[in-house]
Amino acid sequence: GAVAGLLCAGLAATVYASHCTDDSPLFVATWYTLATAIVASVGALMGKRALRY
């Protein structure tokens, strides 16, 4: 589940970064890392139930 969340976060960050004009290092380091951690955590929690079968 966590790996699926990391994959989704990476794809979303790639798409967002290709369209966003704000590319300051502080913005990227803060918000991309926070968003990736949240999505991976949700994937890990939901993956236990969804991937059980």
mmCIF entry with sequence, helices, sheets and N, C-alpha, C, O atoms, coordinates in Angstrom:
data_MODEL
# 
_entry.id   MODEL 
# 
_entity.id                         1 
_entity.type                       polymer 
_entity.pdbx_number_of_molecules   1 
# 
_entity_poly.entity_id                      1 
_entity_poly.type                           'polypeptide(L)' 
_entity_poly.nstd_linkage                   no 
_entity_poly.nstd_monomer                   no 
_entity_poly.pdbx_seq_one_letter_code       GAVAGLLCAGLAATVYASHCTDDSPLFVATWYTLATAIVASVGALMGKRALRY 
_entity_poly.pdbx_seq_one_letter_code_can   GAVAGLLCAGLAATVYASHCTDDSPLFVATWYTLATAIVASVGALMGKRALRY 
_entity_poly.pdbx_strand_id                 A 
# 
loop_
_entity_poly_seq.entity_id 
_entity_poly_seq.num 
_entity_poly_seq.mon_id 
_entity_poly_seq.hetero 
1 1  GLY n 
1 2  ALA n 
1 3  VAL n 
1 4  ALA n 
1 5  GLY n 
1 6  LEU n 
1 7  LEU n 
1 8  CYS n 
1 9  ALA n 
1 10 GLY n 
1 11 LEU n 
1 12 ALA n 
1 13 ALA n 
1 14 THR n 
1 15 VAL n 
1 16 TYR n 
1 17 ALA n 
1 18 SER n 
1 19 HIS n 
1 20 CYS n 
1 21 THR n 
1 22 ASP n 
1 23 ASP n 
1 24 SER n 
1 25 PRO n 
1 26 LEU n 
1 27 PHE n 
1 28 VAL n 
1 29 ALA n 
1 30 THR n 
1 31 TRP n 
1 32 TYR n 
1 33 THR n 
1 34 LEU n 
1 35 ALA n 
1 36 THR n 
1 37 ALA n 
1 38 ILE n 
1 39 VAL n 
1 40 ALA n 
1 41 SER n 
1 42 VAL n 
1 43 GLY n 
1 44 ALA n 
1 45 LEU n 
1 46 MET n 
1 47 GLY n 
1 48 LYS n 
1 49 ARG n 
1 50 ALA n 
1 51 LEU n 
1 52 ARG n 
1 53 TYR n 
# 
_struct_asym.id          A 
_struct_asym.entity_id   1 
# 
loop_
_struct_conf.conf_type_id 
_struct_conf.id 
_struct_conf.pdbx_PDB_helix_id 
_struct_conf.beg_label_comp_id 
_struct_conf.beg_label_asym_id 
_struct_conf.beg_label_seq_id 
_struct_conf.pdbx_beg_PDB_ins_code 
_struct_conf.end_label_comp_id 
_struct_conf.end_label_asym_id 
_struct_conf.end_label_seq_id 
_struct_conf.pdbx_end_PDB_ins_code 
_struct_conf.beg_auth_comp_id 
_struct_conf.beg_auth_asym_id 
_struct_conf.beg_auth_seq_id 
_struct_conf.end_auth_comp_id 
_struct_conf.end_auth_asym_id 
_struct_conf.end_auth_seq_id 
_struct_conf.pdbx_PDB_helix_class 
_struct_conf.details 
_struct_conf.pdbx_PDB_helix_length 
HELX_P HELX_P1 AA1 ALA A 2  ? HIS A 19 ? ALA A 2  HIS A 19 1 ? 18 
HELX_P HELX_P2 AA2 PRO A 25 ? PHE A 27 ? PRO A 25 PHE A 27 1 ? 3  
HELX_P HELX_P3 AA3 VAL A 28 ? TYR A 32 ? VAL A 28 TYR A 32 3 ? 5  
HELX_P HELX_P4 AA4 THR A 33 ? ALA A 50 ? THR A 33 ALA A 50 1 ? 18 
# 
_struct_conf_type.id          HELX_P 
_struct_conf_type.criteria    ? 
_struct_conf_type.reference   ? 
# 
loop_
_atom_site.group_PDB 
_atom_site.id 
_atom_site.type_symbol 
_atom_site.label_atom_id 
_atom_site.label_alt_id 
_atom_site.label_comp_id 
_atom_site.label_asym_id 
_atom_site.label_entity_id 
_atom_site.label_seq_id 
_atom_site.pdbx_PDB_ins_code 
_atom_site.Cartn_x 
_atom_site.Cartn_y 
_atom_site.Cartn_z 
_atom_site.occupancy 
_atom_site.B_iso_or_equiv 
_atom_site.pdbx_formal_charge 
_atom_site.auth_seq_id 
_atom_site.auth_comp_id 
_atom_site.auth_asym_id 
_atom_site.auth_atom_id 
_atom_site.pdbx_PDB_model_num 
ATOM 1   N N  . GLY A 1 1  ? 0.796  -1.182  0.000   1.00 0.00 ? 1  GLY A N  1 
ATOM 2   C CA . GLY A 1 1  ? 0.000  0.000   0.000   1.00 0.00 ? 1  GLY A CA 1 
ATOM 3   C C  . GLY A 1 1  ? 0.854  1.269   0.000   1.00 0.00 ? 1  GLY A C  1 
ATOM 4   O O  . GLY A 1 1  ? 0.564  2.229   -0.714  1.00 0.00 ? 1  GLY A O  1 
ATOM 5   N N  . ALA A 1 2  ? 1.904  1.253   0.808   1.00 0.00 ? 2  ALA A N  1 
ATOM 6   C CA . ALA A 1 2  ? 2.765  2.437   0.888   1.00 0.00 ? 2  ALA A CA 1 
ATOM 7   C C  . ALA A 1 2  ? 3.512  2.662   -0.425  1.00 0.00 ? 2  ALA A C  1 
ATOM 8   O O  . ALA A 1 2  ? 3.724  3.803   -0.836  1.00 0.00 ? 2  ALA A O  1 
ATOM 9   N N  . VAL A 1 3  ? 3.906  1.581   -1.074  1.00 0.00 ? 3  VAL A N  1 
ATOM 10  C CA . VAL A 1 3  ? 4.606  1.711   -2.352  1.00 0.00 ? 3  VAL A CA 1 
ATOM 11  C C  . VAL A 1 3  ? 3.661  2.275   -3.413  1.00 0.00 ? 3  VAL A C  1 
ATOM 12  O O  . VAL A 1 3  ? 4.061  3.102   -4.233  1.00 0.00 ? 3  VAL A O  1 
ATOM 13  N N  . ALA A 1 4  ? 2.416  1.826   -3.393  1.00 0.00 ? 4  ALA A N  1 
ATOM 14  C CA . ALA A 1 4  ? 1.426  2.373   -4.321  1.00 0.00 ? 4  ALA A CA 1 
ATOM 15  C C  . ALA A 1 4  ? 1.203  3.859   -4.039  1.00 0.00 ? 4  ALA A C  1 
ATOM 16  O O  . ALA A 1 4  ? 1.060  4.649   -4.973  1.00 0.00 ? 4  ALA A O  1 
ATOM 17  N N  . GLY A 1 5  ? 1.172  4.243   -2.775  1.00 0.00 ? 5  GLY A N  1 
ATOM 18  C CA . GLY A 1 5  ? 1.030  5.653   -2.422  1.00 0.00 ? 5  GLY A CA 1 
ATOM 19  C C  . GLY A 1 5  ? 2.215  6.477   -2.886  1.00 0.00 ? 5  GLY A C  1 
ATOM 20  O O  . GLY A 1 5  ? 2.048  7.597   -3.369  1.00 0.00 ? 5  GLY A O  1 
ATOM 21  N N  . LEU A 1 6  ? 3.408  5.929   -2.742  1.00 0.00 ? 6  LEU A N  1 
ATOM 22  C CA . LEU A 1 6  ? 4.602  6.641   -3.212  1.00 0.00 ? 6  LEU A CA 1 
ATOM 23  C C  . LEU A 1 6  ? 4.595  6.789   -4.732  1.00 0.00 ? 6  LEU A C  1 
ATOM 24  O O  . LEU A 1 6  ? 4.987  7.829   -5.261  1.00 0.00 ? 6  LEU A O  1 
ATOM 25  N N  . LEU A 1 7  ? 4.152  5.754   -5.422  1.00 0.00 ? 7  LEU A N  1 
ATOM 26  C CA . LEU A 1 7  ? 4.066  5.831   -6.874  1.00 0.00 ? 7  LEU A CA 1 
ATOM 27  C C  . LEU A 1 7  ? 3.068  6.902   -7.301  1.00 0.00 ? 7  LEU A C  1 
ATOM 28  O O  . LEU A 1 7  ? 3.350  7.703   -8.192  1.00 0.00 ? 7  LEU A O  1 
ATOM 29  N N  . CYS A 1 8  ? 1.913  6.911   -6.669  1.00 0.00 ? 8  CYS A N  1 
ATOM 30  C CA . CYS A 1 8  ? 0.894  7.926   -6.992  1.00 0.00 ? 8  CYS A CA 1 
ATOM 31  C C  . CYS A 1 8  ? 1.397  9.328   -6.675  1.00 0.00 ? 8  CYS A C  1 
ATOM 32  O O  . CYS A 1 8  ? 1.180  10.253  -7.458  1.00 0.00 ? 8  CYS A O  1 
ATOM 33  N N  . ALA A 1 9  ? 2.061  9.496   -5.550  1.00 0.00 ? 9  ALA A N  1 
ATOM 34  C CA . ALA A 1 9  ? 2.582  10.807  -5.177  1.00 0.00 ? 9  ALA A CA 1 
ATOM 35  C C  . ALA A 1 9  ? 3.648  11.268  -6.169  1.00 0.00 ? 9  ALA A C  1 
ATOM 36  O O  . ALA A 1 9  ? 3.697  12.445  -6.527  1.00 0.00 ? 9  ALA A O  1 
ATOM 37  N N  . GLY A 1 10 ? 4.489  10.360  -6.608  1.00 0.00 ? 10 GLY A N  1 
ATOM 38  C CA . GLY A 1 10 ? 5.518  10.713  -7.581  1.00 0.00 ? 10 GLY A CA 1 
ATOM 39  C C  . GLY A 1 10 ? 4.936  11.131  -8.913  1.00 0.00 ? 10 GLY A C  1 
ATOM 40  O O  . GLY A 1 10 ? 5.390  12.098  -9.525  1.00 0.00 ? 10 GLY A O  1 
ATOM 41  N N  . LEU A 1 11 ? 3.925  10.397  -9.363  1.00 0.00 ? 11 LEU A N  1 
ATOM 42  C CA . LEU A 1 11 ? 3.276  10.763  -10.623 1.00 0.00 ? 11 LEU A CA 1 
ATOM 43  C C  . LEU A 1 11 ? 2.548  12.100  -10.508 1.00 0.00 ? 11 LEU A C  1 
ATOM 44  O O  . LEU A 1 11 ? 2.617  12.929  -11.415 1.00 0.00 ? 11 LEU A O  1 
ATOM 45  N N  . ALA A 1 12 ? 1.857  12.304  -9.401  1.00 0.00 ? 12 ALA A N  1 
ATOM 46  C CA . ALA A 1 12 ? 1.146  13.564  -9.199  1.00 0.00 ? 12 ALA A CA 1 
ATOM 47  C C  . ALA A 1 12 ? 2.119  14.736  -9.098  1.00 0.00 ? 12 ALA A C  1 
ATOM 48  O O  . ALA A 1 12 ? 1.852  15.807  -9.645  1.00 0.00 ? 12 ALA A O  1 
ATOM 49  N N  . ALA A 1 13 ? 3.233  14.548  -8.413  1.00 0.00 ? 13 ALA A N  1 
ATOM 50  C CA . ALA A 1 13 ? 4.226  15.612  -8.290  1.00 0.00 ? 13 ALA A CA 1 
ATOM 51  C C  . ALA A 1 13 ? 4.839  15.951  -9.644  1.00 0.00 ? 13 ALA A C  1 
ATOM 52  O O  . ALA A 1 13 ? 5.122  17.116  -9.924  1.00 0.00 ? 13 ALA A O  1 
ATOM 53  N N  . THR A 1 14 ? 5.043  14.953  -10.474 1.00 0.00 ? 14 THR A N  1 
ATOM 54  C CA . THR A 1 14 ? 5.588  15.190  -11.804 1.00 0.00 ? 14 THR A CA 1 
ATOM 55  C C  . THR A 1 14 ? 4.636  16.013  -12.666 1.00 0.00 ? 14 THR A C  1 
ATOM 56  O O  . THR A 1 14 ? 5.044  16.955  -13.345 1.00 0.00 ? 14 THR A O  1 
ATOM 57  N N  . VAL A 1 15 ? 3.354  15.636  -12.623 1.00 0.00 ? 15 VAL A N  1 
ATOM 58  C CA . VAL A 1 15 ? 2.357  16.373  -13.403 1.00 0.00 ? 15 VAL A CA 1 
ATOM 59  C C  . VAL A 1 15 ? 2.215  17.799  -12.876 1.00 0.00 ? 15 VAL A C  1 
ATOM 60  O O  . VAL A 1 15 ? 2.155  18.751  -13.655 1.00 0.00 ? 15 VAL A O  1 
ATOM 61  N N  . TYR A 1 16 ? 2.163  17.942  -11.556 1.00 0.00 ? 16 TYR A N  1 
ATOM 62  C CA . TYR A 1 16 ? 2.018  19.267  -10.959 1.00 0.00 ? 16 TYR A CA 1 
ATOM 63  C C  . TYR A 1 16 ? 3.233  20.147  -11.276 1.00 0.00 ? 16 TYR A C  1 
ATOM 64  O O  . TYR A 1 16 ? 3.082  21.314  -11.635 1.00 0.00 ? 16 TYR A O  1 
ATOM 65  N N  . ALA A 1 17 ? 4.420  19.586  -11.144 1.00 0.00 ? 17 ALA A N  1 
ATOM 66  C CA . ALA A 1 17 ? 5.632  20.363  -11.380 1.00 0.00 ? 17 ALA A CA 1 
ATOM 67  C C  . ALA A 1 17 ? 5.747  20.811  -12.838 1.00 0.00 ? 17 ALA A C  1 
ATOM 68  O O  . ALA A 1 17 ? 6.330  21.857  -13.123 1.00 0.00 ? 17 ALA A O  1 
ATOM 69  N N  . SER A 1 18 ? 5.199  20.031  -13.747 1.00 0.00 ? 18 SER A N  1 
ATOM 70  C CA . SER A 1 18 ? 5.284  20.421  -15.155 1.00 0.00 ? 18 SER A CA 1 
ATOM 71  C C  . SER A 1 18 ? 4.352  21.582  -15.494 1.00 0.00 ? 18 SER A C  1 
ATOM 72  O O  . SER A 1 18 ? 4.527  22.229  -16.527 1.00 0.00 ? 18 SER A O  1 
ATOM 73  N N  . HIS A 1 19 ? 3.361  21.856  -14.637 1.00 0.00 ? 19 HIS A N  1 
ATOM 74  C CA . HIS A 1 19 ? 2.421  22.949  -14.888 1.00 0.00 ? 19 HIS A CA 1 
ATOM 75  C C  . HIS A 1 19 ? 2.560  24.122  -13.918 1.00 0.00 ? 19 HIS A C  1 
ATOM 76  O O  . HIS A 1 19 ? 2.001  25.190  -14.170 1.00 0.00 ? 19 HIS A O  1 
ATOM 77  N N  . CYS A 1 20 ? 3.277  23.952  -12.839 1.00 0.00 ? 20 CYS A N  1 
ATOM 78  C CA . CYS A 1 20 ? 3.384  24.980  -11.809 1.00 0.00 ? 20 CYS A CA 1 
ATOM 79  C C  . CYS A 1 20 ? 4.569  25.901  -12.097 1.00 0.00 ? 20 CYS A C  1 
ATOM 80  O O  . CYS A 1 20 ? 5.637  25.448  -12.508 1.00 0.00 ? 20 CYS A O  1 
ATOM 81  N N  . THR A 1 21 ? 4.365  27.195  -11.875 1.00 0.00 ? 21 THR A N  1 
ATOM 82  C CA . THR A 1 21 ? 5.449  28.151  -12.112 1.00 0.00 ? 21 THR A CA 1 
ATOM 83  C C  . THR A 1 21 ? 6.273  28.415  -10.850 1.00 0.00 ? 21 THR A C  1 
ATOM 84  O O  . THR A 1 21 ? 7.358  28.990  -10.935 1.00 0.00 ? 21 THR A O  1 
ATOM 85  N N  . ASP A 1 22 ? 5.779  28.010  -9.696  1.00 0.00 ? 22 ASP A N  1 
ATOM 86  C CA . ASP A 1 22 ? 6.510  28.222  -8.435  1.00 0.00 ? 22 ASP A CA 1 
ATOM 87  C C  . ASP A 1 22 ? 7.434  27.029  -8.204  1.00 0.00 ? 22 ASP A C  1 
ATOM 88  O O  . ASP A 1 22 ? 6.986  25.958  -7.794  1.00 0.00 ? 22 ASP A O  1 
ATOM 89  N N  . ASP A 1 23 ? 8.719  27.220  -8.470  1.00 0.00 ? 23 ASP A N  1 
ATOM 90  C CA . ASP A 1 23 ? 9.665  26.124  -8.331  1.00 0.00 ? 23 ASP A CA 1 
ATOM 91  C C  . ASP A 1 23 ? 10.805 26.448  -7.361  1.00 0.00 ? 23 ASP A C  1 
ATOM 92  O O  . ASP A 1 23 ? 11.928 25.974  -7.530  1.00 0.00 ? 23 ASP A O  1 
ATOM 93  N N  . SER A 1 24 ? 10.506 27.252  -6.355  1.00 0.00 ? 24 SER A N  1 
ATOM 94  C CA . SER A 1 24 ? 11.541 27.572  -5.375  1.00 0.00 ? 24 SER A CA 1 
ATOM 95  C C  . SER A 1 24 ? 11.888 26.324  -4.560  1.00 0.00 ? 24 SER A C  1 
ATOM 96  O O  . SER A 1 24 ? 11.003 25.519  -4.271  1.00 0.00 ? 24 SER A O  1 
ATOM 97  N N  . PRO A 1 25 ? 13.139 26.151  -4.191  1.00 0.00 ? 25 PRO A N  1 
ATOM 98  C CA . PRO A 1 25 ? 13.557 24.956  -3.465  1.00 0.00 ? 25 PRO A CA 1 
ATOM 99  C C  . PRO A 1 25 ? 12.826 24.770  -2.128  1.00 0.00 ? 25 PRO A C  1 
ATOM 100 O O  . PRO A 1 25 ? 12.514 23.642  -1.745  1.00 0.00 ? 25 PRO A O  1 
ATOM 101 N N  . LEU A 1 26 ? 12.559 25.855  -1.433  1.00 0.00 ? 26 LEU A N  1 
ATOM 102 C CA . LEU A 1 26 ? 11.859 25.740  -0.152  1.00 0.00 ? 26 LEU A CA 1 
ATOM 103 C C  . LEU A 1 26 ? 10.433 25.237  -0.354  1.00 0.00 ? 26 LEU A C  1 
ATOM 104 O O  . LEU A 1 26 ? 9.957  24.404  0.418   1.00 0.00 ? 26 LEU A O  1 
ATOM 105 N N  . PHE A 1 27 ? 9.749  25.732  -1.378  1.00 0.00 ? 27 PHE A N  1 
ATOM 106 C CA . PHE A 1 27 ? 8.393  25.282  -1.693  1.00 0.00 ? 27 PHE A CA 1 
ATOM 107 C C  . PHE A 1 27 ? 8.388  23.793  -2.032  1.00 0.00 ? 27 PHE A C  1 
ATOM 108 O O  . PHE A 1 27 ? 7.575  23.028  -1.512  1.00 0.00 ? 27 PHE A O  1 
ATOM 109 N N  . VAL A 1 28 ? 9.290  23.404  -2.894  1.00 0.00 ? 28 VAL A N  1 
ATOM 110 C CA . VAL A 1 28 ? 9.352  22.008  -3.323  1.00 0.00 ? 28 VAL A CA 1 
ATOM 111 C C  . VAL A 1 28 ? 9.709  21.103  -2.155  1.00 0.00 ? 28 VAL A C  1 
ATOM 112 O O  . VAL A 1 28 ? 9.062  20.075  -1.955  1.00 0.00 ? 28 VAL A O  1 
ATOM 113 N N  . ALA A 1 29 ? 10.714 21.461  -1.387  1.00 0.00 ? 29 ALA A N  1 
ATOM 114 C CA . ALA A 1 29 ? 11.147 20.615  -0.272  1.00 0.00 ? 29 ALA A CA 1 
ATOM 115 C C  . ALA A 1 29 ? 10.072 20.479  0.794   1.00 0.00 ? 29 ALA A C  1 
ATOM 116 O O  . ALA A 1 29 ? 9.925  19.411  1.389   1.00 0.00 ? 29 ALA A O  1 
ATOM 117 N N  . THR A 1 30 ? 9.324  21.535  1.042   1.00 0.00 ? 30 THR A N  1 
ATOM 118 C CA . THR A 1 30 ? 8.308  21.494  2.097   1.00 0.00 ? 30 THR A CA 1 
ATOM 119 C C  . THR A 1 30 ? 7.048  20.789  1.645   1.00 0.00 ? 30 THR A C  1 
ATOM 120 O O  . THR A 1 30 ? 6.644  19.795  2.249   1.00 0.00 ? 30 THR A O  1 
ATOM 121 N N  . TRP A 1 31 ? 6.428  21.279  0.607   1.00 0.00 ? 31 TRP A N  1 
ATOM 122 C CA . TRP A 1 31 ? 5.099  20.803  0.236   1.00 0.00 ? 31 TRP A CA 1 
ATOM 123 C C  . TRP A 1 31 ? 5.106  19.475  -0.501  1.00 0.00 ? 31 TRP A C  1 
ATOM 124 O O  . TRP A 1 31 ? 4.204  18.662  -0.299  1.00 0.00 ? 31 TRP A O  1 
ATOM 125 N N  . TYR A 1 32 ? 6.086  19.235  -1.339  1.00 0.00 ? 32 TYR A N  1 
ATOM 126 C CA . TYR A 1 32 ? 6.137  17.947  -2.035  1.00 0.00 ? 32 TYR A CA 1 
ATOM 127 C C  . TYR A 1 32 ? 6.428  16.829  -1.034  1.00 0.00 ? 32 TYR A C  1 
ATOM 128 O O  . TYR A 1 32 ? 5.841  15.751  -1.129  1.00 0.00 ? 32 TYR A O  1 
ATOM 129 N N  . THR A 1 33 ? 7.324  17.072  -0.080  1.00 0.00 ? 33 THR A N  1 
ATOM 130 C CA . THR A 1 33 ? 7.637  16.068  0.926   1.00 0.00 ? 33 THR A CA 1 
ATOM 131 C C  . THR A 1 33 ? 6.440  15.795  1.824   1.00 0.00 ? 33 THR A C  1 
ATOM 132 O O  . THR A 1 33 ? 6.143  14.641  2.134   1.00 0.00 ? 33 THR A O  1 
ATOM 133 N N  . LEU A 1 34 ? 5.753  16.850  2.242   1.00 0.00 ? 34 LEU A N  1 
ATOM 134 C CA . LEU A 1 34 ? 4.576  16.686  3.090   1.00 0.00 ? 34 LEU A CA 1 
ATOM 135 C C  . LEU A 1 34 ? 3.469  15.934  2.355   1.00 0.00 ? 34 LEU A C  1 
ATOM 136 O O  . LEU A 1 34 ? 2.859  15.023  2.915   1.00 0.00 ? 34 LEU A O  1 
ATOM 137 N N  . ALA A 1 35 ? 3.215  16.303  1.130   1.00 0.00 ? 35 ALA A N  1 
ATOM 138 C CA . ALA A 1 35 ? 2.168  15.636  0.350   1.00 0.00 ? 35 ALA A CA 1 
ATOM 139 C C  . ALA A 1 35 ? 2.514  14.169  0.087   1.00 0.00 ? 35 ALA A C  1 
ATOM 140 O O  . ALA A 1 35 ? 1.641  13.304  0.154   1.00 0.00 ? 35 ALA A O  1 
ATOM 141 N N  . THR A 1 36 ? 3.772  13.893  -0.208  1.00 0.00 ? 36 THR A N  1 
ATOM 142 C CA . THR A 1 36 ? 4.195  12.514  -0.441  1.00 0.00 ? 36 THR A CA 1 
ATOM 143 C C  . THR A 1 36 ? 4.045  11.671  0.817   1.00 0.00 ? 36 THR A C  1 
ATOM 144 O O  . THR A 1 36 ? 3.617  10.519  0.747   1.00 0.00 ? 36 THR A O  1 
ATOM 145 N N  . ALA A 1 37 ? 4.395  12.236  1.964   1.00 0.00 ? 37 ALA A N  1 
ATOM 146 C CA . ALA A 1 37 ? 4.251  11.499  3.221   1.00 0.00 ? 37 ALA A CA 1 
ATOM 147 C C  . ALA A 1 37 ? 2.787  11.203  3.533   1.00 0.00 ? 37 ALA A C  1 
ATOM 148 O O  . ALA A 1 37 ? 2.459  10.115  4.006   1.00 0.00 ? 37 ALA A O  1 
ATOM 149 N N  . ILE A 1 38 ? 1.918  12.156  3.273   1.00 0.00 ? 38 ILE A N  1 
ATOM 150 C CA . ILE A 1 38 ? 0.486  11.950  3.530   1.00 0.00 ? 38 ILE A CA 1 
ATOM 151 C C  . ILE A 1 38 ? -0.074 10.868  2.609   1.00 0.00 ? 38 ILE A C  1 
ATOM 152 O O  . ILE A 1 38 ? -0.781 9.968   3.063   1.00 0.00 ? 38 ILE A O  1 
ATOM 153 N N  . VAL A 1 39 ? 0.238  10.954  1.331   1.00 0.00 ? 39 VAL A N  1 
ATOM 154 C CA . VAL A 1 39 ? -0.297 9.984   0.376   1.00 0.00 ? 39 VAL A CA 1 
ATOM 155 C C  . VAL A 1 39 ? 0.260  8.586   0.657   1.00 0.00 ? 39 VAL A C  1 
ATOM 156 O O  . VAL A 1 39 ? -0.477 7.605   0.556   1.00 0.00 ? 39 VAL A O  1 
ATOM 157 N N  . ALA A 1 40 ? 1.525  8.477   1.003   1.00 0.00 ? 40 ALA A N  1 
ATOM 158 C CA . ALA A 1 40 ? 2.100  7.171   1.328   1.00 0.00 ? 40 ALA A CA 1 
ATOM 159 C C  . ALA A 1 40 ? 1.487  6.609   2.606   1.00 0.00 ? 40 ALA A C  1 
ATOM 160 O O  . ALA A 1 40 ? 1.267  5.401   2.697   1.00 0.00 ? 40 ALA A O  1 
ATOM 161 N N  . SER A 1 41 ? 1.210  7.446   3.584   1.00 0.00 ? 41 SER A N  1 
ATOM 162 C CA . SER A 1 41 ? 0.577  6.989   4.819   1.00 0.00 ? 41 SER A CA 1 
ATOM 163 C C  . SER A 1 41 ? -0.837 6.481   4.569   1.00 0.00 ? 41 SER A C  1 
ATOM 164 O O  . SER A 1 41 ? -1.235 5.438   5.087   1.00 0.00 ? 41 SER A O  1 
ATOM 165 N N  . VAL A 1 42 ? -1.587 7.227   3.773   1.00 0.00 ? 42 VAL A N  1 
ATOM 166 C CA . VAL A 1 42 ? -2.950 6.786   3.428   1.00 0.00 ? 42 VAL A CA 1 
ATOM 167 C C  . VAL A 1 42 ? -2.889 5.478   2.641   1.00 0.00 ? 42 VAL A C  1 
ATOM 168 O O  . VAL A 1 42 ? -3.698 4.579   2.869   1.00 0.00 ? 42 VAL A O  1 
ATOM 169 N N  . GLY A 1 43 ? -1.953 5.369   1.733   1.00 0.00 ? 43 GLY A N  1 
ATOM 170 C CA . GLY A 1 43 ? -1.784 4.128   0.983   1.00 0.00 ? 43 GLY A CA 1 
ATOM 171 C C  . GLY A 1 43 ? -1.433 2.954   1.866   1.00 0.00 ? 43 GLY A C  1 
ATOM 172 O O  . GLY A 1 43 ? -1.917 1.843   1.650   1.00 0.00 ? 43 GLY A O  1 
ATOM 173 N N  . ALA A 1 44 ? -0.591 3.191   2.862   1.00 0.00 ? 44 ALA A N  1 
ATOM 174 C CA . ALA A 1 44 ? -0.229 2.110   3.782   1.00 0.00 ? 44 ALA A CA 1 
ATOM 175 C C  . ALA A 1 44 ? -1.418 1.690   4.632   1.00 0.00 ? 44 ALA A C  1 
ATOM 176 O O  . ALA A 1 44 ? -1.621 0.499   4.865   1.00 0.00 ? 44 ALA A O  1 
ATOM 177 N N  . LEU A 1 45 ? -2.202 2.650   5.096   1.00 0.00 ? 45 LEU A N  1 
ATOM 178 C CA . LEU A 1 45 ? -3.359 2.322   5.925   1.00 0.00 ? 45 LEU A CA 1 
ATOM 179 C C  . LEU A 1 45 ? -4.468 1.660   5.110   1.00 0.00 ? 45 LEU A C  1 
ATOM 180 O O  . LEU A 1 45 ? -5.053 0.670   5.549   1.00 0.00 ? 45 LEU A O  1 
ATOM 181 N N  . MET A 1 46 ? -4.752 2.191   3.950   1.00 0.00 ? 46 MET A N  1 
ATOM 182 C CA . MET A 1 46 ? -5.824 1.638   3.122   1.00 0.00 ? 46 MET A CA 1 
ATOM 183 C C  . MET A 1 46 ? -5.378 0.370   2.391   1.00 0.00 ? 46 MET A C  1 
ATOM 184 O O  . MET A 1 46 ? -6.202 -0.486  2.068   1.00 0.00 ? 46 MET A O  1 
ATOM 185 N N  . GLY A 1 47 ? -4.093 0.254   2.135   1.00 0.00 ? 47 GLY A N  1 
ATOM 186 C CA . GLY A 1 47 ? -3.586 -0.921  1.439   1.00 0.00 ? 47 GLY A CA 1 
ATOM 187 C C  . GLY A 1 47 ? -3.766 -2.193  2.228   1.00 0.00 ? 47 GLY A C  1 
ATOM 188 O O  . GLY A 1 47 ? -3.948 -3.260  1.642   1.00 0.00 ? 47 GLY A O  1 
ATOM 189 N N  . LYS A 1 48 ? -3.718 -2.107  3.539   1.00 0.00 ? 48 LYS A N  1 
ATOM 190 C CA . LYS A 1 48 ? -3.930 -3.294  4.370   1.00 0.00 ? 48 LYS A CA 1 
ATOM 191 C C  . LYS A 1 48 ? -5.312 -3.884  4.131   1.00 0.00 ? 48 LYS A C  1 
ATOM 192 O O  . LYS A 1 48 ? -5.470 -5.104  4.080   1.00 0.00 ? 48 LYS A O  1 
ATOM 193 N N  . ARG A 1 49 ? -6.289 -3.040  3.986   1.00 0.00 ? 49 ARG A N  1 
ATOM 194 C CA . ARG A 1 49 ? -7.667 -3.519  3.768   1.00 0.00 ? 49 ARG A CA 1 
ATOM 195 C C  . ARG A 1 49 ? -7.924 -3.857  2.302   1.00 0.00 ? 49 ARG A C  1 
ATOM 196 O O  . ARG A 1 49 ? -8.532 -4.882  1.992   1.00 0.00 ? 49 ARG A O  1 
ATOM 197 N N  . ALA A 1 50 ? -7.463 -2.999  1.412   1.00 0.00 ? 50 ALA A N  1 
ATOM 198 C CA . ALA A 1 50 ? -7.775 -3.185  -0.003  1.00 0.00 ? 50 ALA A CA 1 
ATOM 199 C C  . ALA A 1 50 ? -6.997 -4.347  -0.621  1.00 0.00 ? 50 ALA A C  1 
ATOM 200 O O  . ALA A 1 50 ? -7.504 -5.021  -1.518  1.00 0.00 ? 50 ALA A O  1 
ATOM 201 N N  . LEU A 1 51 ? -5.784 -4.586  -0.155  1.00 0.00 ? 51 LEU A N  1 
ATOM 202 C CA . LEU A 1 51 ? -4.939 -5.624  -0.749  1.00 0.00 ? 51 LEU A CA 1 
ATOM 203 C C  . LEU A 1 51 ? -4.960 -6.931  0.033   1.00 0.00 ? 51 LEU A C  1 
ATOM 204 O O  . LEU A 1 51 ? -4.152 -7.824  -0.223  1.00 0.00 ? 51 LEU A O  1 
ATOM 205 N N  . ARG A 1 52 ? -5.863 -7.045  0.968   1.00 0.00 ? 52 ARG A N  1 
ATOM 206 C CA . ARG A 1 52 ? -5.927 -8.240  1.799   1.00 0.00 ? 52 ARG A CA 1 
ATOM 207 C C  . ARG A 1 52 ? -6.273 -9.484  0.986   1.00 0.00 ? 52 ARG A C  1 
ATOM 208 O O  . ARG A 1 52 ? -5.788 -10.575 1.286   1.00 0.00 ? 52 ARG A O  1 
ATOM 209 N N  . TYR A 1 53 ? -7.093 -9.331  -0.022  1.00 0.00 ? 53 TYR A N  1 
ATOM 210 C CA . TYR A 1 53 ? -7.585 -10.493 -0.773  1.00 0.00 ? 53 TYR A CA 1 
ATOM 211 C C  . TYR A 1 53 ? -6.660 -10.830 -1.875  1.00 0.00 ? 53 TYR A C  1 
ATOM 212 O O  . TYR A 1 53 ? -6.905 -11.780 -2.618  1.00 0.00 ? 53 TYR A O  1 
# 
